[in-house]
Amino acid sequence: MASIKLVLRKSKTLADGTHPIAIRFTVHRKSKFIFTGKSSLAAHWDDKQGLPNKKHPLASELKIYLLKRKRDAEVELLGLQNQDANLTATLVKEKVKKSKVDKAVFPFFDATIADLKKSGQVSTRRNYNAAKNMLLDFMKGSQSLQFSEIDLVFLRKYDQYMIAKGFKMNTRYCYLSKLKALFTLADIPYEKSPFKDFQIAHLKKDEVEHRALDKSSLKGLLSYKAEEGSPKFYAMVYFTFSYYCWGMNFTDIAHLKWKNIYSGRLTYNRSKTNKLYNIELLEPALKILEYFKIQRYGQEGTPNGEDFVFPIIDPAVHNTPEKLKNVKQNKLSKINEHLKKIAKELKIPADITSYWARHSFATHLRDLDISTAKIQTMLGHTTEEMTQVYLDSIKNNELDNAAKQLLL
């Protein structure tokens, strides 16, 4: 009996504290290992599934890569089982190490997109699909592109092509980063990857400083009175709630349940980072919550903790990852559309979206001389372990007091 499993070799520890991830081949109770070139902290690994867990910062892309490696190994094992009755773990290992992979780019895109669809990763799948279509557009519909054809000159021409089409830096980063990830998925050694010399990290700095409203414009926006129940009313509700809840993003607002509200505080895990937030609710946010509570349960009613706070997600209707993603995108699109209309009415010279609430929150705290360390904690931006240890030591009441200074 032969088996293949992805394992974390905890008996080996790398310099950064992580452990190498290996493919284990077991034949007749004897095992051999092939290291994948990837590693993980033990806390970021699910031993039962043999995959990184949600805590891993690169969980999605690492899962795709590891499952691809495992699938290739299983194909080789199946071929050997059909050919050789005297199968050994060593024989399987050597065969897998020597196996060749298809080096055409678009089949890797298709396989990755299919895997993401199976795992329900709607947003990541859409990003890969958009990246594939953009590259296909650049190639004028030809799908014959090989990894070996993508060099520094190719990437420069591709980037210039996107610039000529008017794509912003973040969009170019998204498309190029997905192409870069394919080189890893295809087992292309880093030294042979054109991305070794073609840097893309700087593209993430897409002029985010221009997404904050000045205090005068913000005051006018937050004072705007829309007709109750109108699209503009809901647009202002979500913008205001985000601003006064530490720049809470729309996905987290959509998923907020009444059980997250207790004793004047809001407690939730941010979807993007899984970071736990414990926020004192300021008066504008409390008024919004009271409004929706009365709307659903009446003046004296008690909310069901499992019910969603805001009328965005209907569990009976939006019961698949695809439907859930679609309803949030559609709602957010409408919110942004009406925020722009409100800004135009108020003569605010900015093409605002709901995300401006988050940037305005951070910018105005900075203007009030709130320390960068506190703002980073409130936004949940930091990823460096040593920095995070320091930032997490800031007491909740200090952050609550910082947020109170935003009251206009």
Sequence and secondary structure as in RCSB ss.txt:
>XXXX:A:sequence
MASIKLVLRKSKTLADGTHPIAIRFTVHRKSKFIFTGKSSLAAHWDDKQGLPNKKHPLASELKIYLLKRKRDAEV
ELLGLQNQDANLTATLVKEKVKKSKVDKAVFPFFDATIADLKKSGQVSTRRNYNAAKNMLLDFMKGSQSLQFSEI
DLVFLRKYDQYMIAKGFKMNTRYCYLSKLKALFTLADIPYEKSPFKDFQIAHLKKDEVEHRALDKSSLKGLLSYK
AEEGSPKFYAMVYFTFSYYCWGMNFTDIAHLKWKNIYSGRLTYNRSKTNKLYNIELLEPALKILEYFKIQRYGQE
GTPNGEDFVFPIIDPAVHNTPEKLKNVKQNKLSKINEHLKKIAKELKIPADITSYWARHSFATHLRDLDISTAKI
QTMLGHTTEEMTQVYLDSIKNNELDNAAKQLLL
>XXXX:A:secstr
 EEEEEEE TTS  TTS EEEEEEEEETTEEEEEEEEEEE GGGEETTTTEE TTSTTHHHHHHHHHHHHHHHHH
HHHHHHHH SS  HHHHHHHHHH     BHHHHHHHHHHHHHHTT HHHHHHHHHHHHHHHHHTTT    BGGG 
 HHHHHHHHHHHHHTT  HHHHHHHHHHHHHHHHHTT  GGG GGGTS  GGGG   GGGG   HHHHHHHHT  
  TTSHHHHHHHHHHHHHHTTS  HHHHHH BGGGEETTEEEEE TTT  EEEEE  HHHHHHHHHHHHHHH SS
    TTSBSSTT  TTT  SHHHHHHHHHHHHHHHHHHHHHHHHHTT  S   THHHHHHHHHHHHHTT  HHHH
HHHHT    HHHHHHHTTS HHHHHHHHHTT  
